[in-house]
Amino acid sequence: MENHIERITIDPEICHGKPTIRGLRYPVENLLELLAAGMSHDELLQDFPDLEQEDILACLAYAAKLVHLKSIHKITT
């Protein structure tokens, strides 16, 4: 799992410094939102040909790491 997380990059010059996949302009948050909305891995890979299966796993691994924070607050919508 750790190797997947290395695919997540943060560069102030790309997407305002938001975490992205391999320096591409695919913010992790957008991909996670698509997965949460029910999009399958295969659908993501078809819609975004630059992505690889490992990139999707990297997004999920990144999200899993984030929930290990010591303080989590309720998200309002």
Secondary structure, DSSP 8 states (H G I E B T S, - for coil): -HHHHTTEE--TTSGGG--EETTSS-BHHHHHHHHHTT--HHHHHHH-TT--HHHHHHHHHHHHHHTTSS-------
